Amino acid sequence: MQLHRALLHGVGPFELTTFPFADDEGKPRKVTVVHGGGGVGKTTLLAAIGSTRPGHAVAQMARAKEEADPAYVACDWVLGLDDPERPHVLRVASPNARVAASEEEELLRRREQALFDRVAGEGGFAFLSIGSTRWFSRQPIVLSAPARSTARYDVRATVAGEDASRSDLARETKQALAYAAISSALSVEPDPERRFDRLGDAMSAITHELCALAGFSYIGLDPHSFEPMFAGSSGRAVSFDALPTRVRHLAAFAALSVRTLWAAYPDRDPRMAEGVVVIDDVDLHQDTAVLTRLVPTLRRALPLVQWIVTCTSPVVAASCDVREVLALRRLPERDLVAVFSGPEALTH
């Protein structure tokens, strides 16, 4: 599953705005960088996408109560490996929206959306959202009932958005790293339905690759405490809690993405699984040396994942092809935001 297009109406600062996430040939881009300053709706866009996908579609909050037309979002999804025989996109819209031209077409669309809501509940359709308010508390790792937590993917789970109480990623990141290492070590014979060996290999390799951007490597679990351990340029081992903030962010990007892909497709290598990962303010706490290589590294580490990231940094936007950048700018004559793509998205 990957995103082809999103249309927002009356949501946040967007009046009736279309966001293209496909290339000139109509194929979903593997990377889209949404660039803009503060208050232009980057978080609103990601929240709208996360709340309008197969298995999870909820009503949108209008800008003002007195507005007559309801706010809604409509997203076109290419199902890819989730339904390889499907020749066209699946349009998922807010429950209160009518997006088809005729009543008959709208009824058919709603039935199709309801069908895939049930299908998505059975597995697949990987989607991960990492908000901009993420932070990392210092707490010991706790592993309990992995089948109901770390190893479980719930397509109906809501996106945290700006809820700071749900943005502490320390425990979730540690659990993902520990579960991958422990389960792969305990798996004696390959299970065709749950490839723990592939989970362990992918978790270790991708976490190492992303942390290497900041000069750190992932070396595995401490056998005494099960805490994830890393090493800097000096070779001295440090725990996850002792890592610099920028490295903890990179480790979270890797661990949570791999965990989501494997939980949605436990029989596949996460490095060869499709999905959508959205990261708000991907440039948060990172220095220029990391920002120039971050998005290319994400693309290389998980090549079948569609990455949709937002940023205020022109360095991140400049690290990608201009066709992969969407710029959000507030119109001077109105209190609304417009989207610019291609050469118009260039930051001068």
C-alpha positions as CSV (number, residue, x, y, z in Angstrom):
1,M,0.0,0.0,0.0
2,Q,1.3,3.4,-0.9
3,L,-0.3,6.9,-1.3
4,H,-1.1,8.3,-4.7
5,R,-2.9,11.5,-3.9
6,A,-4.5,13.4,-1.0
7,L,-7.2,16.0,-1.2
8,L,-8.0,18.2,1.8
9,H,-11.2,20.3,2.0
10,G,-11.7,22.8,4.8
11,V,-9.1,21.1,7.0
12,G,-6.7,23.3,8.9
13,P,-5.3,26.1,6.6
14,F,-6.4,24.2,3.4
15,E,-9.5,25.3,1.5
16,L,-9.5,22.7,-1.4
17,T,-6.0,21.5,-1.9
18,T,-4.6,18.5,-3.7
19,F,-1.3,16.9,-2.7
20,P,0.3,14.8,-5.4
21,F,2.4,11.8,-4.2
22,A,2.9,10.2,-7.5
23,D,5.5,10.8,-10.3
24,D,4.8,11.7,-13.9
25,E,4.1,8.1,-14.7
26,G,1.4,7.8,-12.0
27,K,3.5,5.7,-9.7
28,P,3.7,6.6,-6.0
29,R,7.0,8.4,-5.2
30,K,9.2,6.5,-2.8
31,V,10.1,9.9,-1.1
32,T,8.1,13.1,-0.6
33,V,9.5,15.9,1.4
34,V,6.9,18.5,2.5
35,H,8.8,21.7,3.2
36,G,7.5,24.8,4.8
37,G,7.8,27.2,7.8
38,G,5.9,27.0,11.0
39,G,2.1,27.1,10.9
40,V,1.6,26.2,7.2
41,G,-0.2,22.8,7.9
42,K,2.5,20.2,7.7
43,T,1.3,18.4,10.8
44,T,-2.3,18.8,9.7
45,L,-1.5,17.1,6.3
46,L,0.2,14.1,7.9
47,A,-2.7,13.7,10.4
48,A,-5.2,13.9,7.6
49,I,-3.4,11.1,5.7
50,G,-3.1,9.0,8.8
51,S,-6.9,9.3,9.5
52,T,-7.9,8.4,5.9
53,R,-6.5,5.1,4.9
54,P,-7.7,1.5,4.5
55,G,-8.9,0.3,7.8
56,H,-9.0,3.7,9.4
57,A,-11.1,6.6,8.2
58,V,-12.6,9.2,10.7
59,A,-14.4,12.5,10.3
60,Q,-12.3,15.7,10.2
61,M,-12.7,18.8,12.3
62,A,-13.7,21.9,10.4
63,R,-11.9,25.2,10.7
64,A,-15.0,26.9,12.0
65,K,-18.3,25.7,13.2
66,E,-20.2,28.2,11.1
67,E,-18.9,26.8,7.8
68,A,-21.6,25.2,5.8
69,D,-19.6,22.6,3.9
70,P,-18.2,19.8,6.0
71,A,-14.4,19.3,6.2
72,Y,-13.2,16.1,4.7
73,V,-10.2,14.3,3.3
74,A,-10.0,11.9,0.3
75,C,-6.9,9.8,-0.3
76,D,-6.2,7.6,-3.3
77,W,-4.1,4.5,-2.3
78,V,-2.3,2.1,-4.6
79,L,-2.6,-1.2,-2.8
80,G,0.4,-2.8,-4.4
81,L,1.4,-6.1,-2.7
82,D,-1.7,-5.9,-0.5
83,D,-3.8,-6.5,-3.6
84,P,-1.5,-7.1,-6.6
85,E,-4.4,-7.8,-9.0
86,R,-6.2,-4.5,-8.4
87,P,-5.6,-2.3,-11.5
88,H,-6.8,1.0,-10.0
89,V,-6.5,3.1,-6.8
90,L,-8.7,2.7,-3.8
91,R,-10.2,6.0,-2.7
92,V,-10.7,6.3,1.0
93,A,-12.7,9.4,2.2
94,S,-13.9,10.8,5.5
95,P,-17.2,9.3,6.6
96,N,-19.1,12.5,6.0
97,A,-17.7,13.2,2.5
98,R,-19.2,12.7,-0.9
99,V,-16.4,12.7,-3.5
100,A,-17.9,10.7,-6.5
101,A,-19.7,12.5,-9.3
102,S,-23.0,10.6,-9.0
103,E,-25.0,9.0,-6.1
104,E,-24.5,5.5,-7.7
105,E,-20.7,6.0,-8.0
106,E,-20.5,7.2,-4.4
107,L,-22.5,4.3,-3.1
108,L,-20.1,1.9,-4.9
109,R,-17.1,3.7,-3.5
110,R,-18.5,3.5,0.0
111,R,-19.1,-0.2,-0.3
112,E,-15.6,-0.7,-1.6
113,Q,-14.1,1.3,1.2
114,A,-16.1,-0.7,3.8
115,L,-14.9,-4.0,2.2
116,F,-11.2,-3.0,2.5
117,D,-11.8,-1.8,6.0
118,R,-12.6,-5.4,6.8
119,V,-9.7,-6.8,4.7
120,A,-7.2,-4.5,6.3
121,G,-8.2,-5.7,9.7
122,E,-6.9,-9.2,8.8
123,G,-3.3,-7.9,8.3
124,G,-1.1,-5.9,6.0
125,F,-1.6,-2.3,4.9
126,A,1.4,-1.1,7.0
127,F,1.3,2.5,8.0
128,L,3.5,4.2,10.7
129,S,3.3,7.8,11.8
130,I,6.0,9.4,13.9
131,G,5.0,12.8,15.3
132,S,7.0,16.0,15.8
133,T,6.5,16.1,19.6
134,R,8.5,12.9,20.1
135,W,10.7,12.7,23.2
136,F,12.6,10.0,25.1
137,S,12.2,9.3,28.8
138,R,14.8,7.4,30.8
139,Q,13.2,4.2,32.0
140,P,14.3,0.5,32.1
141,I,13.0,-1.8,29.4
142,V,9.8,-3.7,30.1
143,L,8.8,-6.7,28.0
144,S,5.3,-8.1,28.5
145,A,3.0,-10.1,26.2
146,P,4.8,-9.4,22.9
147,A,2.0,-11.0,20.9
148,R,-0.4,-8.3,22.1
149,S,2.0,-5.4,21.9
150,T,5.4,-5.3,20.0
151,A,4.5,-8.1,17.6
152,R,1.0,-6.9,16.9
153,Y,0.0,-4.4,14.2
154,D,-3.4,-2.7,14.5
155,V,-4.5,-1.0,11.3
156,R,-7.2,0.8,13.2
157,A,-4.8,2.5,15.7
158,T,-5.2,6.2,15.7
159,V,-2.3,8.6,14.8
160,A,-0.9,10.3,17.9
161,G,-0.4,13.6,16.2
162,E,0.5,16.4,18.6
163,D,-0.5,14.4,21.7
164,A,2.7,14.8,23.8
165,S,1.5,12.2,26.3
166,R,1.7,9.5,23.6
167,S,5.0,10.7,22.0
168,D,7.4,9.2,24.5
169,L,9.2,6.8,22.1
170,A,11.8,5.4,24.5
171,R,9.9,2.3,25.7
172,E,8.5,1.5,22.3
173,T,11.9,1.8,20.6
174,K,13.6,-0.3,23.3
175,Q,10.9,-3.0,23.1
176,A,11.2,-3.2,19.3
177,L,15.0,-3.6,19.5
178,A,14.9,-6.1,22.3
179,Y,12.0,-8.2,20.9
180,A,13.8,-8.5,17.5
181,A,17.0,-9.7,19.1
182,I,15.4,-12.1,21.6
183,S,12.9,-13.7,19.3
184,S,15.4,-14.3,16.5
185,A,17.8,-15.9,19.0
186,L,15.1,-18.2,20.4
187,S,13.8,-19.2,17.0
188,V,15.5,-22.6,16.4
189,E,13.8,-23.5,13.1
190,P,12.4,-21.1,10.5
191,D,8.7,-20.6,10.8
192,P,7.1,-19.8,7.3
193,E,4.4,-17.7,8.9
194,R,6.7,-15.7,11.3
195,R,10.2,-15.2,10.1
196,F,11.9,-14.1,13.4
197,D,15.3,-14.6,11.7
198,R,14.5,-11.9,9.1
199,L,13.2,-9.6,11.8
200,G,16.4,-9.8,13.8
201,D,18.7,-9.3,10.8
202,A,16.7,-6.4,9.4
203,M,16.4,-4.7,12.8
204,S,20.1,-4.9,13.5
205,A,21.2,-3.8,10.0
206,I,18.8,-0.9,9.5
207,T,19.3,0.5,13.0
208,H,23.1,0.3,12.5
209,E,22.8,2.1,9.1
210,L,20.7,5.0,10.4
211,C,22.8,5.5,13.6
212,A,25.9,5.5,11.5
213,L,24.8,8.8,10.1
214,A,25.7,10.3,13.5
215,G,28.8,8.2,14.1
216,F,27.3,5.4,16.2
217,S,26.7,1.7,15.6
218,Y,24.2,-0.7,17.1
219,I,25.9,-3.6,18.8
220,G,22.9,-5.5,20.3
221,L,21.5,-6.1,23.8
222,D,23.2,-6.1,27.1
223,P,22.8,-9.7,28.3
224,H,22.4,-8.5,31.9
225,S,19.7,-5.9,31.5
226,F,18.4,-6.5,27.9
227,E,19.0,-2.7,27.3
228,P,19.9,-1.9,23.6
229,M,23.6,-1.0,23.4
230,F,25.4,1.2,21.0
231,A,29.0,2.2,20.4
232,G,30.5,5.6,19.4
233,S,33.7,6.4,17.5
234,S,35.8,5.5,20.5
235,G,34.3,2.0,20.6
236,R,32.9,2.4,24.2
237,A,29.5,0.8,24.6
238,V,26.7,3.1,25.7
239,S,23.1,2.3,26.5
240,F,20.1,3.8,24.6
241,D,19.4,6.2,27.4
242,A,23.0,7.6,27.2
243,L,22.9,8.3,23.5
244,P,22.8,11.8,22.2
245,T,19.3,13.0,21.4
246,R,19.9,13.0,17.7
247,V,20.9,9.3,17.7
248,R,17.9,8.3,19.7
249,H,15.7,9.9,17.0
250,L,17.5,8.0,14.3
251,A,17.3,4.7,16.2
252,A,13.5,5.2,16.7
253,F,13.1,5.9,12.9
254,A,14.7,2.5,12.2
255,A,13.3,0.4,15.0
256,L,9.7,1.5,14.8
257,S,9.7,1.2,11.0
258,V,11.1,-2.3,10.9
259,R,8.7,-3.4,13.8
260,T,5.7,-2.1,11.9
261,L,6.6,-3.7,8.6
262,W,7.3,-7.1,10.3
263,A,4.2,-7.0,12.4
264,A,2.1,-6.3,9.3
265,Y,3.9,-8.9,7.2
266,P,5.5,-11.4,9.6
267,D,6.3,-13.8,6.8
268,R,8.5,-11.3,4.8
269,D,11.8,-9.7,5.3
270,P,11.0,-6.1,6.5
271,R,13.6,-4.8,4.0
272,M,11.5,-6.1,1.2
273,A,8.1,-5.1,2.5
274,E,5.8,-2.3,1.3
275,G,4.4,0.3,3.6
276,V,4.0,4.0,4.3
277,V,6.0,5.8,7.0
278,V,5.3,9.5,7.7
279,I,7.7,11.5,9.9
280,D,6.8,15.0,11.1
281,D,9.7,17.4,11.5
282,V,12.3,14.8,10.4
283,D,15.0,17.4,10.8
284,L,14.3,17.8,14.6
285,H,17.6,17.9,16.6
286,Q,19.8,16.8,13.7
287,D,22.8,18.7,12.4
288,T,23.6,19.6,8.8
289,A,25.9,16.6,8.3
290,V,23.1,14.2,9.1
291,L,20.4,16.1,7.3
292,T,22.2,16.0,3.9
293,R,22.2,12.2,4.0
294,L,19.1,11.3,6.1
295,V,16.4,11.0,3.4
296,P,18.7,9.2,0.9
297,T,19.6,6.7,3.7
298,L,16.0,6.1,4.6
299,R,15.3,5.4,1.0
300,R,18.2,3.0,0.7
301,A,17.6,1.2,4.0
302,L,13.9,0.3,3.2
303,P,13.6,0.7,-0.6
304,L,9.9,-0.4,-0.9
305,V,8.7,1.9,1.8
306,Q,7.1,5.2,0.8
307,W,8.6,7.9,3.0
308,I,6.6,11.1,3.6
309,V,8.5,13.5,5.8
310,T,8.0,17.2,6.7
311,C,10.7,19.7,7.5
312,T,11.6,23.3,7.9
313,S,15.2,22.8,6.8
314,P,16.1,23.7,3.2
315,V,19.0,21.2,3.6
316,V,16.6,18.3,3.7
317,A,14.7,19.6,0.7
318,A,17.9,20.1,-1.2
319,S,19.0,16.5,-0.6
320,C,16.2,15.3,-2.8
321,D,15.2,15.7,-6.4
322,V,13.0,18.8,-6.9
323,R,10.2,16.5,-8.1
324,E,10.1,14.9,-4.7
325,V,9.5,18.2,-2.8
326,L,6.2,19.8,-2.0
327,A,6.5,23.4,-0.6
328,L,3.7,24.8,1.5
329,R,3.4,28.6,1.5
330,R,0.8,30.9,3.0
331,L,-0.8,33.1,0.4
332,P,-0.3,36.8,1.3
333,E,-3.8,37.9,0.3
334,R,-5.7,35.2,2.3
335,D,-5.2,33.2,5.5
336,L,-4.8,30.0,3.5
337,V,-1.9,27.8,2.4
338,A,-1.1,26.6,-1.1
339,V,1.0,23.7,-2.2
340,F,3.8,24.1,-4.8
341,S,5.6,21.3,-6.6
342,G,8.3,20.9,-9.2
343,P,10.5,24.0,-9.9
344,E,8.0,26.1,-8.0
345,A,8.9,24.2,-4.8
346,L,12.5,25.3,-4.9
347,T,13.7,27.2,-1.9
348,H,15.8,30.2,-2.7
